[in-house]
Amino acid sequence: MAFILRDSRYKVEEIIDRWYGEGSSYFKVKADDENIYLLKYDKRSNYWEWVFYQNPKRMNALPYSSSGLNPFRKVGWEEMDPDNRYLS
């Protein structure tokens, strides 16, 4: 699966998180450029929106909590969108 942003195509390497709002779904993904993107899908208008961009290499944050547990969980694409309708 991939998305296009400013005429560049980015392959989704990992779905870090996803959550559902009223009429919208949000996907936090890691792309093949090693950056993190937050994408919003509006179910009513069938429209995708780029919400947020993050470059982990420029952050001064620890990747794990003080408990040593990874705060991010991996989610399989089939679990998130079994019909493969939203990202292509």
C-alpha positions as CSV (number, residue, x, y, z in Angstrom):
1,M,0.0,0.0,0.0
2,A,1.2,3.5,-0.7
3,F,0.1,7.2,-0.7
4,I,1.0,10.1,-2.9
5,L,1.9,13.5,-1.4
6,R,3.1,16.4,-3.5
7,D,3.6,14.2,-6.6
8,S,5.8,11.8,-4.7
9,R,4.7,8.2,-3.9
10,Y,5.5,6.8,-0.5
11,K,5.2,3.1,0.3
12,V,3.7,2.3,3.8
13,E,6.2,0.1,5.6
14,E,4.4,0.0,8.9
15,I,1.0,1.0,10.4
16,I,2.0,2.3,13.8
17,D,-1.5,3.2,15.1
18,R,-5.0,3.8,13.9
19,W,-8.1,5.1,15.5
20,Y,-11.6,6.0,14.4
21,G,-13.6,9.2,14.9
22,E,-17.1,10.1,13.9
23,G,-17.0,9.9,10.1
24,S,-13.2,9.8,9.9
25,S,-10.4,7.3,10.3
26,Y,-6.9,8.2,11.2
27,F,-3.7,6.2,10.4
28,K,-0.3,6.8,11.8
29,V,2.1,5.2,9.3
30,K,5.9,4.9,8.7
31,A,6.8,5.3,5.1
32,D,9.7,4.1,3.0
33,D,11.4,7.5,3.5
34,E,11.7,6.6,7.3
35,N,9.3,9.4,8.2
36,I,6.0,9.2,10.1
37,Y,2.8,10.5,8.6
38,L,-0.7,10.9,10.1
39,L,-3.3,10.5,7.4
40,K,-7.0,11.1,7.8
41,Y,-9.7,9.4,5.8
42,D,-13.1,11.2,5.6
43,K,-15.7,8.5,5.0
44,R,-18.4,10.9,4.0
45,S,-16.5,12.6,1.3
46,N,-14.2,9.6,0.4
47,Y,-11.3,12.0,0.7
48,W,-7.8,11.6,2.2
49,E,-6.0,14.4,4.1
50,W,-2.4,14.7,5.3
51,V,-2.6,15.8,8.9
52,F,0.9,15.6,10.3
53,Y,4.5,14.8,9.4
54,Q,7.3,13.7,11.8
55,N,11.0,13.0,11.2
56,P,12.1,10.6,14.0
57,K,15.8,11.2,13.3
58,R,15.4,14.8,14.3
59,M,13.5,14.1,17.6
60,N,15.2,14.0,21.0
61,A,12.8,11.5,22.4
62,L,13.3,8.0,23.7
63,P,11.7,5.3,21.6
64,Y,10.6,3.3,24.6
65,S,8.9,4.3,27.9
66,S,10.8,4.2,31.2
67,S,9.2,0.8,31.8
68,G,11.1,-0.6,28.8
69,L,7.9,-1.4,26.9
70,N,7.4,-0.3,23.3
71,P,4.5,2.2,23.3
72,F,3.8,1.5,19.6
73,R,2.1,-1.6,18.5
74,K,2.2,-3.0,15.0
75,V,-1.1,-3.5,13.2
76,G,-1.6,-5.6,10.1
77,W,-3.2,-4.0,7.1
78,E,-5.8,-6.8,6.9
79,E,-6.9,-6.1,10.4
80,M,-7.2,-2.3,9.8
81,D,-8.9,-2.5,6.4
82,P,-9.8,-6.1,5.4
83,D,-11.3,-5.0,2.1
84,N,-8.2,-2.9,1.2
85,R,-10.5,0.1,0.3
86,Y,-8.8,3.1,1.9
87,L,-5.1,3.1,1.0
88,S,-3.7,1.9,-2.3
